[in-house]
């Protein structure tokens, strides 16, 4: 591979989506579901979160081959009465199930003021911010969390008992403006971002990883050799992670990441709030815009060029990568092309 490819070359989003969709269809995914999953992966790349982008294609195909993912399965919604529902992901692809949950929560919120939906028997749903952005564009506040396979040590320990357990929260803005979206793992670093660093030969952030003996390390390989991630902010991230286990893992019926019988899925909880039930939606959006204006106008600390709103880096990345293409690292490109050729497809 050329030196340029080793550094990472750029590809247009539609080209990456076409290849991703073809790969997913080649392992038995119906066309409509493959389009949703591939689109979700590429959207994560566009937003600057390569850890949840096309790098996942190889592990997704491995999930099909191991039987963890049923590629043709379709999620089903069950009403629990009033403003509550649950989605059975049927162990199919997580993204279609999560989109159904988002649509359901939004409809419940419009009808009842709030809507609460859980998703069980669900595989990896991708970047939580994707779904929260959808709710925000619908004029709703959204809160979403999920648990995941054990990778994180509890505060004060060093063995894997918690998932990276991300939390996303969003609020609407005036029409034409990007929503305010917070989306972060409760671990010091998302496992997918550590995977990117490992593939690139980079170091882990100091304090983010402990080895299997509990010693802090910047060696990414130590995590994959039985180590663990830490929670962000010490006891604060730990507390949020525990609540994600209870609110998402338990309410969804998926169970706790620390349970020996845990199913390796994403137990998910999604709450939608109809802003207009509490004050005129236009007033809320005007105040959100005013807050942005005050924050943007505030003086910046040393080392900062600007103060950015939550979600703003993703929208800046999306604009830049839509125009200039998505950078794909050499190791990721090789893995995807090898997979494509194995499946009888043309590499990118």
C-alpha positions in Angstrom: 0.0 0.0 0.0 1.2 3.5 -0.8 2.6 5.9 1.8 -0.5 8.1 1.3 -2.8 5.1 2.0 -0.8 4.3 5.2 -1.4 7.9 6.4 -5.1 7.7 5.4 -6.8 8.8 2.2 -10.1 10.5 1.9 -13.3 9.0 0.4 -16.7 10.6 -0.2 -19.4 9.5 2.1 -21.7 8.0 -0.6 -18.8 5.8 -1.8 -18.1 4.4 1.6 -21.8 3.9 2.2 -22.2 1.9 -1.1 -19.3 -0.4 -0.1 -20.5 -0.8 3.4 -24.0 -1.6 2.2 -22.7 -4.1 -0.3 -20.7 -5.9 2.4 -23.7 -6.1 4.7 -25.9 -7.4 2.0 -23.3 -10.0 1.1 -23.7 -11.5 4.6 -27.4 -11.8 4.4 -28.8 -8.3 5.3 -31.9 -7.1 3.5 -31.2 -4.1 1.3 -33.3 -1.6 3.4 -31.6 -2.7 6.7 -28.1 -2.7 5.1 -28.7 0.9 3.9 -29.7 2.0 7.5 -26.6 0.4 9.1 -24.1 1.6 6.4 -25.6 5.1 6.6 -25.2 5.1 10.3 -21.6 4.1 10.1 -20.7 6.7 7.5 -22.7 9.4 9.5 -20.4 8.7 12.5 -17.4 9.2 10.2 -18.8 12.4 8.9 -19.4 13.6 12.5 -15.7 12.9 13.3 -16.3 9.8 15.4 -14.3 7.3 13.4 -14.5 4.8 16.3 -18.2 4.3 15.3 -17.7 4.5 11.6 -16.7 2.0 8.8 -14.0 0.6 11.0 -16.9 -1.4 12.6 -17.6 -3.3 9.3 -15.2 -6.1 10.1 -16.5 -6.7 13.6 -20.1 -6.5 12.4 -19.4 -9.2 9.8 -17.7 -11.2 12.5 -20.8 -10.9 14.6 -22.9 -12.3 11.8 -20.5 -15.2 11.4 -20.5 -16.0 15.1 -24.3 -16.0 15.3 -24.5 -12.9 17.5 -26.2 -10.9 14.8 -29.2 -12.2 12.9 -28.8 -10.0 9.8 -32.4 -10.5 8.5 -34.2 -10.0 11.8 -36.5 -7.0 12.2 -37.3 -5.2 15.4 -40.8 -5.1 16.8 -42.5 -2.5 19.0 -44.6 -3.5 22.0 -46.8 -0.8 23.8 -46.5 -0.9 27.5 -49.4 1.5 27.9 -49.6 5.3 28.4 -46.2 6.9 27.4 -44.1 3.7 27.6 -43.0 1.1 25.0 -40.3 -1.4 24.4 -38.6 -2.6 21.2 -37.5 -6.2 20.7 -34.4 -6.0 18.5 -34.7 -9.7 17.8 -30.8 -9.8 17.8 -30.8 -8.1 14.4 -28.8 -5.0 13.6 -28.9 -2.4 16.3 -29.3 0.7 14.3 -32.7 -0.1 12.7 -34.0 -1.1 16.2 -32.7 2.2 17.7 -34.3 4.2 14.9 -37.6 2.5 15.5 -37.2 3.3 19.2 -36.5 6.9 18.4 -39.6 7.3 16.2 -41.7 5.6 18.8 -40.4 7.8 21.7 -41.0 10.9 19.6 -44.6 9.9 18.8 -45.3 9.1 22.4 -43.9 12.5 23.5 -46.1 14.3 21.0 -49.1 12.5 22.4 -48.3 12.5 26.1 -45.7 15.1 26.7 -43.0 12.4 27.4 -42.2 9.1 25.8 -40.0 6.4 27.3 -38.8 3.4 25.2 -36.4 0.6 26.0 -34.6 -1.7 23.5 -33.7 -5.2 24.4 -32.2 -8.2 22.5 -30.3 -5.5 20.6 -26.8 -5.5 19.1 -24.5 -2.5 18.8 -26.6 0.6 18.0 -23.7 2.9 16.9 -23.3 6.5 17.9 -26.1 7.6 20.4 -25.9 11.2 19.2 -27.4 10.2 15.8 -30.7 9.4 17.5 -30.7 12.3 19.9 -30.1 14.6 16.9 -33.3 13.2 15.3 -35.3 14.0 18.4 -33.8 17.5 18.7 -34.7 18.3 15.1 -38.2 17.2 16.0 -38.3 19.9 18.7 -37.8 17.5 21.6 -35.4 17.0 24.3 -33.8 13.6 24.2 -31.9 11.5 26.8 -30.4 8.2 25.8 -28.1 5.7 27.4 -27.1 2.1 26.9 -24.9 -0.5 28.5 -22.4 -2.7 26.7 -20.0 -5.6 27.2 -17.7 -5.3 30.2 -14.6 -3.2 29.5 -14.4 -0.7 32.3 -13.2 -1.1 35.9 -15.3 0.4 38.7 -13.9 3.4 40.6 -11.4 1.9 43.1 -11.0 -1.4 41.2 -9.3 -2.7 38.1 -11.3 -5.6 36.7 -13.9 -5.3 33.9 -17.4 -5.0 35.5 -19.0 -2.2 33.5 -19.5 -1.3 29.9 -18.4 1.9 28.4 -22.1 2.9 28.9 -22.5 6.0 26.9 -25.0 8.8 27.6 -26.4 11.3 25.1 -28.5 14.3 25.8 -29.9 16.8 23.3 -32.1 19.9 22.9 -33.6 21.7 20.0 -32.5 24.9 18.4 -34.2 27.4 16.0 -34.9 26.0 12.5 -31.7 25.8 10.4 -29.4 25.6 13.4 -27.8 22.4 14.6 -29.2 21.0 17.8 -27.3 21.0 21.1 -26.1 17.4 21.6 -23.9 15.9 24.4 -22.7 12.4 23.7 -19.9 10.7 25.7 -18.9 7.4 27.1 -18.8 7.1 30.9 -15.3 5.5 30.4 -12.3 7.8 30.2 -12.1 6.8 26.5 -14.6 4.9 24.3 -13.4 1.5 23.4 -13.8 2.3 19.8 -11.5 5.3 20.1 -9.0 3.1 21.8 -9.3 0.7 18.9 -8.5 3.5 16.5 -5.4 4.4 18.6 -4.3 0.8 18.7 -4.7 0.4 15.0 -2.7 3.6 14.4 0.0 2.6 16.8 -0.8 5.5 19.1 -0.7 5.7 22.9 -3.7 5.7 25.1 -4.4 8.9 27.1 -2.7 8.9 30.5 -5.0 7.5 33.1 -7.5 5.9 30.7 -6.2 2.3 30.8 -5.0 -0.1 33.5 -3.3 -3.4 32.8 -4.5 -6.7 34.1 -2.6 -6.1 37.3 -4.3 -2.7 37.8 -1.3 -0.6 36.9 -1.9 2.6 34.8 -0.5 2.4 31.3 -0.6 4.3 28.0 0.0 1.0 26.1 -3.2 0.3 24.2 -2.3 -3.4 23.9 -2.5 -3.7 27.7 -6.3 -3.3 27.4 -6.6 -6.1 24.9 -4.4 -8.3 27.1 -6.9 -8.4 29.9 -6.7 -4.8 31.2 -9.5 -2.4 31.6 -10.6 1.1 30.9 -11.2 3.6 33.7 -14.3 5.8 34.3 -14.0 9.5 33.4 -13.8 11.9 36.3 -13.2 9.1 38.8 -16.3 8.5 41.0 -18.5 10.8 38.8 -18.2 8.7 35.7 -18.5 5.6 37.8 -21.8 6.8 39.2 -23.2 7.6 35.8 -22.1 4.2 34.5 -23.9 2.4 37.3 -27.1 4.4 36.5 -26.8 3.4 32.8 -26.6 -0.2 33.9 -29.8 0.1 35.9 -31.8 2.4 33.6 -30.8 0.8 30.3 -29.5 -2.7 31.0 -32.1 -3.6 33.6 -35.2 -1.7 32.3 -34.6 -3.2 28.8 -34.3 -6.7 30.2 -30.8 -7.0 28.8 -29.2 -7.4 32.2 -26.1 -6.0 33.8 -22.7 -6.0 32.0 -21.1 -7.7 35.0 -23.5 -10.6 34.9 -21.8 -13.8 33.7 -24.8 -14.5 31.5 -24.7 -11.0 29.9 -25.7 -11.3 26.3 -23.2 -8.8 24.8 -25.9 -6.5 23.5 -26.7 -2.9 24.0 -29.5 -2.6 26.5 -31.0 0.8 25.7 -33.2 3.4 27.3 -34.5 6.5 25.4 -36.5 9.3 26.8 -38.2 12.0 24.7 -39.7 15.2 26.1 -42.0 17.5 24.2 -40.7 21.0 24.9 -44.0 22.6 23.8 -45.8 21.0 26.8 -43.8 23.2 29.2 -43.3 26.5 27.3 -43.8 27.6 23.7 -41.2 25.8 21.7 -40.2 29.0 20.0 -39.4 30.6 23.4 -37.2 27.6 24.3 -35.3 27.8 21.0 -34.8 31.5 21.3 -33.4 31.1 24.7 -31.1 28.3 23.6 -29.9 30.5 20.7 -29.3 33.4 23.2 -27.3 31.0 25.4 -25.1 30.0 22.5 -24.5 33.7 21.6 -23.4 34.5 25.2 -21.1 31.5 25.3 -19.6 32.2 21.8 -19.0 35.9 22.9 -17.2 35.0 26.1 -13.4 35.5 26.2 -11.4 32.4 25.6 -8.8 30.9 27.9 -5.2 30.4 26.8 -4.9 27.7 24.2 -8.5 28.0 22.9 -9.5 29.8 19.7 -13.2 29.6 20.4 -15.9 28.3 22.8 -18.0 25.7 21.0 -21.4 24.5 21.9 -22.0 20.8 22.6 -22.5 19.1 19.2 -20.8 21.9 17.3 -17.5 20.0 16.7 -19.6 17.2 15.0 -21.4 19.7 12.7 -18.1 21.4 11.8 -16.7 18.0 11.0 -19.7 17.0 9.0 -19.4 20.1 6.8 -15.7 19.6 6.3 -15.8 15.9 5.6 -18.8 16.2 3.3 -16.8 18.6 1.2 -13.3 17.1 1.4 -14.0 13.5 2.1 -13.7 11.1 5.0 -10.1 10.1 6.0 -9.7 6.4 6.3 -6.6 5.1 8.0 -4.4 2.6 6.1 -5.1 -0.3 8.5 -8.8 0.2 8.4 -8.8 0.5 4.6 -6.8 -2.8 4.3 -9.2 -4.6 6.6 -12.3 -3.4 4.7 -10.9 -4.1 1.3 -9.7 -7.6 2.4 -13.3 -8.2 3.6 -14.8 -7.0 0.4 -12.6 -9.2 -1.7 -13.3 -12.2 0.5 -17.0 -11.6 -0.2 -16.5 -11.3 -3.9 -16.9 -7.5 -4.0 -14.7 -4.9 -5.6 -12.5 -3.0 -3.1 -12.8 0.7 -2.8 
